[in-house]
Amino acid sequence: MQQQIDEILALMEASLGEEKTVSPVLDRILVDLGGRAVGLWRCGKGRLIQLGFRAVPQMDEQIRRQFAEFTQEVSLENTGLGIVKAVVERIPAIGTLQGKESGLEGSSEWLRKFEAQQSYAVPIFEGNQVVGVLAISTNGIHQTGDPEWERLTKIAAGIGEKKLLGML
C-alpha cells in the first residue's frame, strides 16, 4: 500500500511541475481505489476552489459537467457537502445515500446522480492549517479504517506534508 501511495505522490509532483495539472493523479486514484468520481480542492477565503475533478467514462457527461461547475467554487457555509464538512470540522466526512442521517444532504444528492453509494472527503493539512480537501465517491460501502479510506487519507497527508497544493 505504501508503494502505491508513494507512486501517486511522485506522479503528483511530476504532473504539477511539468503540466500544472492534477488530472493524471486523480485518474490514478480513481482506478486504484475503484471510484466513480474524485476531486481535489484548495481552501480560499471562505470557500473551496476546485483544482481538478475526474469521473469514470461511464458517468453521464451532463452530470460530470454539472458537478464540475457546481463545485468550481464552494462556500464554506455549504456544510451539506462532505468536502466542506471535512474542511470546517477538520476531520474526514463520509457521505451516504441517507443524507439526513449523515447531515450531508448535498453529497447524498450527488451520490445518487453519480450512481455511487458513498463518498469520503479528507482534509489536507499543512502543519495545523487545513489547506484543501481530497474526495472520492465509490460504489463500495466502507468505514473509516478500511484500506481504501486509509490510502486516501495517506495520500491527502502526503499532499500536505510535501506542500503540493502550493505548486498550483
N, C-alpha and C positions, 0 to 999 in steps of 0.2 A: 504493500500500500504506500509506503513512504517513497519508493522509487517513482511511482505514478504521480504522486504529489510534486516531487522534485522536478519531474519532466514537465508538468503543467506550468510550474512557476518559471522554469527556464524558457519554455515556449512563450510565456507572457513577457518576460524580459526582452527576448529577441523580437517579438512582434511589436512591442512598444518602441523599441529602439530603432527598428528599421521602418515600420509602416505606420506607427502610431494608431494601431487598431487592436481591439481585443477579440475580434471575431474568431480567429483560429483557436484561441484559448477557450472561448465559450463553446465552440463546436466540439472541441475535445472533451470538455466537462460534460456536455450533453450526451455524447456517446459513452464515455466511461461510466457515467452514473445512471444511464438509461433514462434520461429525462425527456420531457415533452417540450420544455422551454427553459431557458436560462438567461439571466440578465445581471448586469453589473451597473451600479450607480455610485456616484460620488456625492458627498454632502456639500451643499452650498448654503447660503444664508437662508435658513428656514425652509429649505427644500432639498430634494434629491434630484440630481442631474444624471440622466441615463448616459452611460458610456458605451453600452452595447447590449443588444438583445438578439437572441437566436432561438429558433424553434425547429422542430423536426419538419422535414419536407412535406409530410402528410398533413400537416396542420393547414386549415383553410387560410389562404393568403389574406383575405379580408380581416380575419381575426388577428393574424400576426400584425398587420398594419395598424389596426385599431389599438392593440395593446402598446405597440411601439410608440404611437402618437400620444396615447393617454398617459404613458409613463415617461415621456421625454423629460418633463419636469413635474415633480410631485411635491405638493406642500407637506411639510412635516406635521400638519394638523390632520391629514387624511389617515388616521390610525386604523381604519378598516382594512388597510393593506398591510400585508406582512412585511414588506420592505420598509415601510415607515415604522411599524411597531418595533422591528428589530433595532432600528437606529435610536428611536426615542427611549425604549426600555433597556437598551444596551445588552440585550440577550437574543439568542435565536428565536424566531417566531415560526410556528408551524400552522399553516392554513389547511383547512379541510373543507369538504363539501358542506359540512354543517357550520355555516358561518356564524350563526347565533351562539353556538357553543364555544367556538374559538374566539369570538369577538372580531373576526376578520371577514365581515360580510363582503367586502370588496374583493378580497382574494378568492372567496368561495365562488363568486360570480365568474371570475376569470378562469378558475379551475374547470367549471362546467364548460365554458367556451373552448378551453384547451383540451377537453376530454381527458382531464387528469384527475387524480384522486387527492393529491396532497401537494403542498408547497413548503419549502424550507428556506427561510431568509436568515442569513448570518451577517451580523455586523462586522465590519473591518476596522480594526483598531491600529492606530499608530501611537504607541505609548498608551496613555489613558484616554485619548481622544478618538471618538468614532468618526472615521473619515469616509466611510462608504458602506455598501451592503452588496452581498453576492446572494442570488436567489435562484432556486430551481423548482420546477413543477414536474411531478412524476406520476406514473400510474401506480406505483407501489405505495403501500402504507408502511411507514417507518416510524420509529420512535427515536428520540434523542439518544445517542449512544450506539445506534446501529451503524454498521460500516459505511453505508452510503452517506449518512449525515456526518460521520466523523471525518470522512475525506473532504467533504465540502467545508467543514469547519476548519480543517487544517489548511486547505487552500486559501481560505479567507485570512487565516492567521499569517500565512506566508506572504500574501499580498501586502498586509500591513507591516510586517517585520521588514520587508525589503523596500517599503515605501513606493510600491509600483504605481499607485494612483497618481503620484506626483509627476510621473513621466508623461502624463497626458495633458 
